[in-house]
């Protein structure tokens, strides 16, 4: 039997830590939380981080998880009426929104935090041209096929 490497563990979906984090979220129902949310659109994935807190009303099973589009097996219900899939959240914390202490973090996707929040941004001419071509095609009614997805910039 082949030995499991750290790369293999990183590719597991959901992560090995996911169940523990969902259990922590369930214990926090009724408390005020702070979110770091992903805001995807056609061209980019933004990150929304604010000091507004929300009451966590429930942690619910999500009926159709799909790792290919980032939908996790659970979602949270907030006091503002939103239900957000955990695949659309980079971090949930108690106490403070910005720079929470490790013990205040209920849920965190370290890969998303590293790649979207703390990573240096590099835009190449090829990457910008590809995005422009796809967006122009969509505007003209030529939707890209499912295999013609927007790809992140290549590492240099």
TORPA-4810 file (N, C-alpha, C, O; in nm, 3 decimals):
<nodes>
NODE_1_0.084_-0.118_0.000_0.000_0.000_0.000_0.089_0.125_0.000_0.187_0.132_0.074_X
NODE_2_0.054_0.221_-0.082_0.134_0.343_-0.094_0.118_0.430_0.030_0.012_0.433_0.093_X
NODE_3_0.226_0.498_0.063_0.225_0.586_0.179_0.153_0.716_0.142_0.171_0.767_0.031_X
NODE_4_0.072_0.770_0.234_0.001_0.894_0.210_0.096_1.011_0.232_0.166_1.017_0.333_X
NODE_5_0.099_1.104_0.137_0.187_1.221_0.149_0.105_1.341_0.194_-0.018_1.335_0.198_X
NODE_6_0.174_1.451_0.228_0.103_1.572_0.268_0.023_1.628_0.151_-0.083_1.687_0.172_X
NODE_7_0.071_1.611_0.026_-0.005_1.656_-0.090_-0.136_1.580_-0.101_-0.239_1.639_-0.134_X
NODE_8_-0.134_1.449_-0.073_-0.256_1.368_-0.076_-0.355_1.419_0.027_-0.474_1.429_-0.002_X
NODE_9_-0.308_1.451_0.147_-0.397_1.499_0.253_-0.457_1.634_0.215_-0.573_1.660_0.246_X
NODE_10_-0.381_1.720_0.147_-0.434_1.851_0.107_-0.542_1.837_0.001_-0.630_1.922_-0.008_X
NODE_11_-0.537_1.732_-0.078_-0.635_1.713_-0.183_-0.764_1.648_-0.134_-0.863_1.645_-0.207_X
NODE_12_-0.765_1.596_-0.011_-0.886_1.536_0.042_-0.996_1.640_0.048_-0.974_1.757_0.081_X
NODE_13_-1.117_1.594_0.015_-1.230_1.687_0.020_-1.345_1.622_0.089_-1.378_1.508_0.054_X
NODE_14_-1.407_1.685_0.184_-1.353_1.799_0.256_-1.228_1.760_0.333_-1.195_1.643_0.347_X
NODE_15_-1.161_1.860_0.383_-1.032_1.835_0.449_-1.050_1.747_0.572_-1.162_1.731_0.622_X
NODE_16_-0.943_1.692_0.619_-0.947_1.606_0.738_-0.996_1.683_0.860_-1.051_1.622_0.952_X
NODE_17_-0.977_1.812_0.865_-1.016_1.896_0.977_-1.161_1.945_0.967_-1.214_2.003_1.061_X
NODE_18_-1.224_1.922_0.853_-1.358_1.977_0.825_-1.462_1.937_0.930_-1.534_2.023_0.980_X
NODE_19_-1.471_1.809_0.963_-1.573_1.761_1.059_-1.556_1.826_1.197_-1.654_1.862_1.262_X
NODE_20_-1.432_1.840_1.240_-1.407_1.905_1.369_-1.454_2.050_1.367_-1.512_2.099_1.464_X
NODE_21_-1.429_2.118_1.256_-1.469_2.258_1.244_-1.622_2.272_1.239_-1.677_2.365_1.299_X
NODE_22_-1.690_2.181_1.170_-1.836_2.184_1.165_-1.892_2.162_1.306_-1.990_2.226_1.345_X
NODE_23_-1.831_2.072_1.382_-1.874_2.048_1.520_-1.856_2.175_1.605_-1.942_2.207_1.687_X
NODE_24_-1.746_2.246_1.585_-1.723_2.373_1.657_-1.829_2.476_1.620_-1.878_2.549_1.706_X
NODE_25_-1.864_2.482_1.491_-1.969_2.574_1.447_-2.103_2.540_1.513_-2.174_2.629_1.558_X
NODE_26_-2.136_2.412_1.518_-2.264_2.371_1.579_-2.269_2.410_1.727_-2.375_2.446_1.778_X
NODE_27_-2.157_2.402_1.796_-2.154_2.442_1.938_-2.168_2.594_1.953_-2.203_2.642_2.061_X
NODE_28_-2.141_2.670_1.847_-2.149_2.816_1.854_-2.284_2.871_1.810_-2.301_2.993_1.804_X
NODE_29_-2.380_2.787_1.779_-2.513_2.834_1.738_-2.569_2.923_1.850_-2.563_2.889_1.968_X
NODE_30_-2.622_3.038_1.808_-2.675_3.135_1.902_-2.576_3.245_1.937_-2.613_3.343_2.002_X
NODE_31_-2.451_3.231_1.896_-2.348_3.332_1.924_-2.327_3.423_1.804_-2.369_3.390_1.693_X
NODE_32_-2.262_3.535_1.826_-2.230_3.631_1.720_-2.098_3.590_1.657_-2.001_3.558_1.727_X
NODE_33_-2.095_3.591_1.524_-1.975_3.550_1.450_-1.937_3.656_1.349_-2.017_3.743_1.314_X
NODE_34_-1.812_3.647_1.302_-1.761_3.733_1.196_-1.719_3.643_1.080_-1.664_3.535_1.101_X
NODE_35_-1.746_3.689_0.957_-1.719_3.609_0.838_-1.614_3.673_0.749_-1.603_3.795_0.741_X
NODE_36_-1.538_3.588_0.683_-1.458_3.627_0.568_-1.520_3.550_0.453_-1.499_3.429_0.439_X
NODE_37_-1.598_3.621_0.369_-1.677_3.558_0.263_-1.609_3.571_0.127_-1.542_3.671_0.099_X
NODE_38_-1.628_3.470_0.044_-1.585_3.477_-0.095_-1.698_3.539_-0.176_-1.815_3.509_-0.153_X
NODE_39_-1.663_3.625_-0.269_-1.760_3.690_-0.356_-1.720_3.665_-0.501_-1.657_3.750_-0.564_X
NODE_40_-1.755_3.547_-0.556_-1.716_3.517_-0.694_-1.804_3.591_-0.795_-1.923_3.611_-0.772_X
NODE_41_-1.743_3.631_-0.906_-1.819_3.681_-1.020_-1.758_3.621_-1.145_-1.677_3.528_-1.136_X
NODE_42_-1.796_3.670_-1.262_-1.749_3.610_-1.386_-1.598_3.619_-1.405_-1.538_3.531_-1.467_X
NODE_43_-1.537_3.723_-1.353_-1.395_3.744_-1.382_-1.302_3.718_-1.265_-1.186_3.682_-1.284_X
NODE_44_-1.352_3.735_-1.144_-1.264_3.726_-1.029_-1.334_3.660_-0.911_-1.454_3.634_-0.914_X
NODE_45_-1.256_3.633_-0.809_-1.312_3.593_-0.681_-1.265_3.696_-0.580_-1.145_3.707_-0.552_X
NODE_46_-1.359_3.772_-0.527_-1.325_3.871_-0.427_-1.342_3.814_-0.289_-1.399_3.706_-0.271_X
NODE_47_-1.293_3.886_-0.191_-1.306_3.847_-0.051_-1.368_3.964_0.023_-1.323_4.077_0.012_X
NODE_48_-1.474_3.935_0.099_-1.542_4.038_0.178_-1.514_4.014_0.325_-1.547_3.908_0.380_X
NODE_49_-1.454_4.112_0.388_-1.420_4.105_0.529_-1.469_4.234_0.593_-1.422_4.342_0.557_X
NODE_50_-1.562_4.225_0.688_-1.612_4.346_0.753_-1.617_4.324_0.903_-1.600_4.212_0.952_X
NODE_51_-1.641_4.432_0.976_-1.650_4.420_1.122_-1.792_4.392_1.168_-1.817_4.384_1.289_X
NODE_52_-1.887_4.376_1.076_-2.025_4.344_1.111_-2.033_4.199_1.161_-1.975_4.109_1.101_X
NODE_53_-2.105_4.179_1.270_-2.122_4.044_1.321_-2.264_3.997_1.291_-2.355_4.077_1.271_X
NODE_54_-2.281_3.866_1.289_-2.411_3.804_1.264_-2.433_3.695_1.368_-2.339_3.631_1.414_X
NODE_55_-2.559_3.676_1.403_-2.590_3.564_1.492_-2.598_3.438_1.408_-2.666_3.434_1.306_X
NODE_56_-2.529_3.335_1.452_-2.532_3.205_1.386_-2.657_3.132_1.434_-2.666_3.095_1.551_X
NODE_57_-2.753_3.111_1.344_-2.879_3.048_1.382_-2.876_2.896_1.369_-2.941_2.826_1.448_X
NODE_58_-2.802_2.845_1.271_-2.798_2.699_1.251_-2.684_2.662_1.159_-2.635_2.744_1.081_X
NODE_59_-2.643_2.537_1.168_-2.549_2.475_1.074_-2.628_2.360_1.011_-2.667_2.266_1.080_X
NODE_60_-2.650_2.368_0.881_-2.737_2.274_0.811_-2.660_2.189_0.711_-2.559_2.233_0.655_X
NODE_61_-2.707_2.067_0.690_-2.652_1.983_0.583_-2.690_2.044_0.449_-2.802_2.093_0.433_X
NODE_62_-2.599_2.043_0.355_-2.626_2.094_0.221_-2.651_1.973_0.130_-2.566_1.884_0.123_X
NODE_63_-2.765_1.968_0.062_-2.803_1.845_-0.010_-2.720_1.809_-0.132_-2.715_1.692_-0.170_X
NODE_64_-2.654_1.906_-0.193_-2.578_1.875_-0.314_-2.438_1.936_-0.311_-2.410_2.031_-0.383_X
NODE_65_-2.349_1.881_-0.228_-2.211_1.933_-0.229_-2.144_1.899_-0.360_-2.172_1.797_-0.422_X
NODE_66_-2.054_1.987_-0.403_-1.985_1.966_-0.530_-1.847_2.032_-0.524_-1.837_2.154_-0.534_X
NODE_67_-1.742_1.953_-0.507_-1.609_2.013_-0.495_-1.564_2.085_-0.621_-1.479_2.174_-0.614_X
NODE_68_-1.618_2.049_-0.737_-1.572_2.113_-0.862_-1.615_2.260_-0.869_-1.551_2.338_-0.939_X
NODE_69_-1.720_2.298_-0.798_-1.762_2.438_-0.795_-1.753_2.498_-0.657_-1.801_2.609_-0.633_X
NODE_70_-1.691_2.424_-0.564_-1.665_2.478_-0.431_-1.783_2.475_-0.336_-1.788_2.556_-0.243_X
NODE_71_-1.878_2.384_-0.353_-1.990_2.373_-0.261_-1.963_2.263_-0.159_-1.946_2.147_-0.195_X
NODE_72_-1.958_2.302_-0.034_-1.926_2.209_0.075_-2.053_2.136_0.123_-2.163_2.175_0.086_X
NODE_73_-2.037_2.032_0.204_-2.152_1.955_0.252_-2.238_2.024_0.360_-2.336_1.965_0.406_X
NODE_74_-2.203_2.147_0.400_-2.280_2.217_0.503_-2.295_2.364_0.468_-2.218_2.420_0.390_X
NODE_75_-2.397_2.426_0.527_-2.417_2.569_0.513_-2.456_2.625_0.649_-2.501_2.553_0.738_X
NODE_76_-2.439_2.757_0.663_-2.478_2.822_0.787_-2.597_2.912_0.759_-2.611_2.966_0.649_X
NODE_77_-2.682_2.930_0.859_-2.796_3.019_0.852_-2.771_3.134_0.947_-2.739_3.115_1.064_X
NODE_78_-2.785_3.258_0.894_-2.754_3.377_0.972_-2.880_3.455_1.006_-2.984_3.435_0.944_X
NODE_79_-2.870_3.544_1.104_-2.985_3.623_1.148_-3.032_3.725_1.045_-3.141_3.780_1.060_X
NODE_80_-2.956_3.752_0.941_-3.000_3.845_0.837_-3.076_3.773_0.726_-3.110_3.833_0.624_X
NODE_81_-3.103_3.643_0.745_-3.183_3.567_0.649_-3.102_3.491_0.546_-3.159_3.420_0.463_X
NODE_82_-2.972_3.506_0.548_-2.889_3.438_0.449_-2.851_3.298_0.494_-2.828_3.273_0.612_X
NODE_83_-2.845_3.210_0.397_-2.785_3.080_0.416_-2.662_3.076_0.326_-2.674_3.100_0.206_X
NODE_84_-2.546_3.048_0.381_-2.422_3.052_0.304_-2.354_2.917_0.313_-2.333_2.864_0.422_X
NODE_85_-2.319_2.862_0.198_-2.247_2.736_0.193_-2.107_2.759_0.249_-2.045_2.862_0.221_X
NODE_86_-2.056_2.662_0.326_-1.921_2.676_0.383_-1.813_2.684_0.275_-1.703_2.733_0.301_X
NODE_87_-1.842_2.637_0.155_-1.748_2.649_0.046_-1.730_2.792_-0.001_-1.638_2.822_-0.077_X
NODE_88_-1.819_2.881_0.043_-1.812_3.024_0.009_-1.759_3.108_0.124_-1.771_3.230_0.124_X
NODE_89_-1.701_3.041_0.223_-1.649_3.111_0.340_-1.504_3.070_0.363_-1.470_2.952_0.362_X
NODE_90_-1.420_3.170_0.383_-1.279_3.143_0.410_-1.252_3.131_0.560_-1.165_3.055_0.602_X
NODE_91_-1.329_3.209_0.641_-1.307_3.202_0.786_-1.432_3.248_0.860_-1.502_3.338_0.816_X
NODE_92_-1.458_3.184_0.973_-1.563_3.225_1.067_-1.497_3.234_1.203_-1.431_3.141_1.248_X
NODE_93_-1.517_3.349_1.269_-1.453_3.367_1.400_-1.549_3.430_1.499_-1.647_3.494_1.461_X
NODE_94_-1.519_3.411_1.626_-1.588_3.477_1.737_-1.503_3.596_1.779_-1.388_3.610_1.738_X
NODE_95_-1.561_3.681_1.861_-1.481_3.787_1.924_-1.453_3.906_1.834_-1.519_4.009_1.846_X
NODE_96_-1.358_3.892_1.747_-1.322_4.007_1.663_-1.309_3.965_1.518_-1.274_3.851_1.487_X
NODE_97_-1.339_4.059_1.430_-1.338_4.030_1.286_-1.198_4.026_1.228_-1.166_3.940_1.146_X
NODE_98_-1.114_4.118_1.272_-0.982_4.131_1.214_-0.877_4.072_1.307_-0.874_4.101_1.427_X
NODE_99_-0.791_3.987_1.251_-0.684_3.922_1.327_-0.734_3.852_1.452_-0.687_3.881_1.563_X
NODE_100_-0.830_3.761_1.437_-0.878_3.690_1.555_-0.769_3.600_1.611_-0.678_3.557_1.540_X
NODE_101_-0.778_3.573_1.740_-0.685_3.479_1.803_-0.717_3.339_1.752_-0.829_3.313_1.709_X
NODE_102_-0.622_3.251_1.755_-0.640_3.114_1.705_-0.760_3.046_1.771_-0.836_2.977_1.703_X
NODE_103_-0.779_3.066_1.901_-0.890_3.000_1.972_-1.026_3.058_1.934_-1.129_2.996_1.960_X
NODE_104_-1.029_3.177_1.873_-1.155_3.240_1.830_-1.200_3.191_1.693_-1.314_3.216_1.653_X
NODE_105_-1.114_3.123_1.621_-1.149_3.079_1.486_-1.227_2.948_1.495_-1.177_2.847_1.545_X
NODE_106_-1.351_2.952_1.446_-1.437_2.834_1.447_-1.418_2.751_1.320_-1.418_2.628_1.324_X
NODE_107_-1.403_2.821_1.208_-1.391_2.755_1.078_-1.292_2.834_0.995_-1.296_2.957_0.991_X
NODE_108_-1.203_2.762_0.928_-1.109_2.830_0.840_-1.066_2.733_0.731_-1.036_2.617_0.756_X
NODE_109_-1.065_2.784_0.610_-1.010_2.709_0.498_-0.872_2.768_0.471_-0.861_2.871_0.404_X
NODE_110_-0.766_2.704_0.523_-0.632_2.763_0.512_-0.588_2.785_0.368_-0.518_2.882_0.338_X
NODE_111_-0.630_2.696_0.279_-0.593_2.710_0.138_-0.653_2.838_0.080_-0.584_2.912_0.010_X
NODE_112_-0.780_2.863_0.107_-0.844_2.986_0.059_-0.782_3.110_0.123_-0.758_3.210_0.056_X
NODE_113_-0.757_3.102_0.252_-0.697_3.218_0.318_-0.561_3.250_0.256_-0.530_3.367_0.231_X
NODE_114_-0.481_3.148_0.231_-0.348_3.170_0.175_-0.355_3.218_0.030_-0.287_3.313_-0.008_X
NODE_115_-0.438_3.153_-0.049_-0.443_3.185_-0.192_-0.516_3.314_-0.224_-0.483_3.381_-0.321_X
NODE_116_-0.617_3.350_-0.144_-0.698_3.467_-0.177_-0.671_3.589_-0.091_-0.682_3.702_-0.138_X
NODE_117_-0.636_3.568_0.032_-0.622_3.683_0.120_-0.478_3.728_0.137_-0.450_3.848_0.139_X
NODE_118_-0.385_3.635_0.150_-0.248_3.671_0.184_-0.150_3.657_0.069_-0.034_3.697_0.085_X
NODE_119_-0.188_3.604_-0.041_-0.096_3.576_-0.152_-0.066_3.701_-0.235_-0.153_3.786_-0.254_X
NODE_120_0.056_3.712_-0.282_0.090_3.818_-0.375_0.015_3.795_-0.506_-0.002_3.681_-0.548_X
NODE_121_-0.030_3.902_-0.569_-0.103_3.890_-0.694_-0.009_3.912_-0.812_0.070_4.006_-0.814_X
NODE_122_-0.020_3.822_-0.911_0.060_3.836_-1.033_-0.032_3.823_-1.153_-0.094_3.719_-1.173_X
NODE_123_-0.041_3.928_-1.231_-0.122_3.923_-1.352_-0.030_3.930_-1.473_0.048_4.023_-1.489_X
NODE_124_-0.042_3.830_-1.558_0.037_3.829_-1.679_-0.048_3.881_-1.795_-0.170_3.892_-1.782_X
NODE_125_0.017_3.913_-1.905_-0.056_3.956_-2.024_-0.144_3.842_-2.076_-0.256_3.866_-2.119_X
NODE_126_-0.094_3.719_-2.073_-0.173_3.604_-2.118_-0.299_3.585_-2.034_-0.407_3.561_-2.087_X
NODE_127_-0.285_3.596_-1.904_-0.398_3.579_-1.814_-0.503_3.687_-1.840_-0.622_3.657_-1.850_X
NODE_128_-0.460_3.813_-1.850_-0.551_3.924_-1.874_-0.620_3.907_-2.010_-0.740_3.933_-2.021_X
NODE_129_-0.547_3.866_-2.112_-0.605_3.845_-2.245_-0.710_3.734_-2.242_-0.815_3.746_-2.304_X
NODE_130_-0.680_3.625_-2.171_-0.777_3.514_-2.163_-0.905_3.559_-2.093_-1.015_3.528_-2.140_X
NODE_131_-0.892_3.631_-1.983_-1.011_3.680_-1.913_-1.093_3.773_-2.002_-1.215_3.762_-2.009_X
NODE_132_-1.025_3.864_-2.070_-1.095_3.959_-2.157_-1.168_3.886_-2.270_-1.282_3.920_-2.303_X
NODE_133_-1.102_3.784_-2.329_-1.165_3.709_-2.437_-1.291_3.636_-2.389_-1.393_3.639_-2.456_X
NODE_134_-1.283_3.572_-2.272_-1.398_3.500_-2.219_-1.512_3.594_-2.182_-1.628_3.565_-2.211_X
NODE_135_-1.480_3.707_-2.120_-1.584_3.801_-2.082_-1.649_3.866_-2.203_-1.770_3.887_-2.205_X
NODE_136_-1.570_3.898_-2.305_-1.626_3.953_-2.427_-1.715_3.849_-2.496_-1.822_3.882_-2.547_X
NODE_137_-1.670_3.723_-2.497_-1.752_3.617_-2.554_-1.885_3.603_-2.483_-1.988_3.583_-2.547_X
NODE_138_-1.884_3.614_-2.352_-2.010_3.607_-2.275_-2.099_3.726_-2.308_-2.220_3.710_-2.325_X
NODE_139_-2.039_3.845_-2.318_-2.118_3.965_-2.349_-2.182_3.956_-2.487_-2.290_4.010_-2.509_X
NODE_140_-2.115_3.888_-2.580_-2.167_3.873_-2.716_-2.257_3.750_-2.732_-2.302_3.719_-2.842_X
NODE_141_-2.282_3.681_-2.619_-2.372_3.567_-2.624_-2.306_3.434_-2.652_-2.375_3.333_-2.667_X
NODE_142_-2.173_3.431_-2.658_-2.100_3.304_-2.677_-2.048_3.259_-2.542_-1.938_3.295_-2.502_X
NODE_143_-2.129_3.180_-2.473_-2.088_3.132_-2.341_-1.982_3.025_-2.357_-1.993_2.939_-2.444_X
NODE_144_-1.879_3.029_-2.275_-1.775_2.926_-2.283_-1.829_2.792_-2.237_-1.921_2.786_-2.154_X
NODE_145_-1.773_2.685_-2.290_-1.813_2.552_-2.246_-1.762_2.529_-2.105_-1.683_2.608_-2.053_X
NODE_146_-1.808_2.421_-2.042_-1.767_2.394_-1.904_-1.618_2.365_-1.895_-1.559_2.379_-1.788_X
NODE_147_-1.555_2.325_-2.005_-1.411_2.299_-2.000_-1.331_2.426_-2.022_-1.211_2.428_-1.997_X
NODE_148_-1.396_2.532_-2.067_-1.329_2.660_-2.093_-1.347_2.751_-1.972_-1.406_2.858_-1.983_X
NODE_149_-1.298_2.709_-1.856_-1.315_2.783_-1.731_-1.207_2.890_-1.717_-1.100_2.882_-1.777_X
NODE_150_-1.240_2.988_-1.636_-1.141_3.090_-1.604_-1.037_3.028_-1.513_-1.070_2.973_-1.408_X
NODE_151_-0.913_3.035_-1.552_-0.805_2.973_-1.475_-0.725_3.081_-1.402_-0.714_3.194_-1.451_X
NODE_152_-0.670_3.048_-1.286_-0.586_3.144_-1.214_-0.457_3.169_-1.290_-0.418_3.087_-1.374_X
NODE_153_-0.391_3.279_-1.263_-0.264_3.307_-1.330_-0.161_3.198_-1.300_-0.160_3.140_-1.192_X
NODE_154_-0.075_3.172_-1.399_0.030_3.072_-1.381_0.140_3.128_-1.293_0.173_3.247_-1.300_X
NODE_155_0.196_3.042_-1.211_0.307_3.082_-1.125_0.430_3.105_-1.212_0.452_3.035_-1.310_X
NODE_156_0.509_3.202_-1.174_0.632_3.231_-1.250_0.749_3.167_-1.184_0.862_3.180_-1.233_X
</nodes>
